[in-house]
Amino acid sequence: DRLSDLTLIDDGNGDGVLEKGETWIYTGAETALAGQVTNTGTVLGTALAEDGTALGTVSDSDDANYIVVGGPSIDLEKYVKPEGWAPFVPEVCETYGKPVEMTFVYEVDSDNTDVSNTQSGDARVLTDTFEDADGSSYIVVSNKSDAYDLGGKEYFMGTVAEGGTFAAGLGSGFFGADKFDSRTYIHFFESEGDYLNETGLLQSITYHTSCSKPINIGDETGYAKLVDYEGVDGAPDVGGGYGEDADVSPGPEVAAGSSVTFNFVITNTSNFALENIQLLDNVDNLQVVEDGNGDDILDAGEQWVLAANETADSGLSLNVATVIAENNDTGVSIKVGDQDAAYYNDGNVDLSNIEALTQQALDDVEAATFNLWEMSGSSAYLSSESPYADWADVESAGVLDDVSFDDVQLLGVTADNSNL
């Protein structure tokens, strides 16, 4: 038995021989482990003939099972965040009042003249559209339809990179920004110099901001997509901005060739500290965004956020992550884990065949090689590679082998030092 301290509390007649029909009783105890626990006991004995001749060894085994509630536990949520993603929060004016500040993302994508909102023609692209030449634009948000009119209210002025955000607000410090008029205009220029020289206009749009038309987080008008809002009566909770919890196929649409971000939110859902946090996934560039108090211990209730991005594939994509952690409070290593899937598609998936496509994606995952990442010092380190495994099978898959090495030598590196 694995128990280190067993006590014989009843040995029959005490002669050291287990007679026919006799029963001996041992007892032992342990600190309860986590989850479903199985303990196998095995008894061995030498069978004796009536004259005392040894006839051989006999044995028997029996399992004892129990389930522990409230032990160490961990939760993993993996989110898919396409470029320019924002949660859809409808009609924020009704709940939070007239706008004080509106945050937009400068979204350059396959359709830069798209208008996707519920303002019934009041939000629209006003000019021809051109793409910037250097990955950024000088943006002016004002109450003037004339892109070069310097005499109006200015809610934002500045250079913003593609995919970056800009906040247009009453507290901007720019001229005349005391309140939003019924129409707000956003002008995109190649550079600040072009704006000052009245040239280089890439696009002008208008957006209704008096609350007589619906304002929704997620509204898209040309290059501008509304991603956050503050009104006179407060601001909505946009869920941390992690993306969509895309557990179910086909997931959100992500344009093939664009950048897609995966956010991993790891939470200690128990009252036990967890250490040796590891993440099994096939991403190549994992970064630590938040690591609690930075001590490499996932404390009770603490949350860590990791992130990675990749160039989006075509078709249906499935990415599966497994988190592994360990608790040693009892002197016995208790390993816990969780697993979460994330789907996305390129918008051209045949939904009538989604069941077969999903099964193929699952088969591809099970045949893939995954990277094992370890967390230390507010960074993620690529530790090794491993085949895919369900959380229940990660130990048998060799992911957590307790192997130590002496006299480690570096024999060579790649030309760019990318793999050591």
Helices and strands as residue ranges (DSSP letters): E 6-10, E 25-28, E 35-48, E 54-68, E 74-82, H 92-96, E 99-106, E 115-116, E 124-125, E 136-142, E 154-161, E 165-169, E 183-189, H 192-196, E 201-208, E 220-221, E 224-231, G 239-241, E 259-268, E 275-281, E 287-291, E 303-311, E 316-327, E 334-345, G 351-353, H 354-366, E 369-376, E 379-387, G 391-393
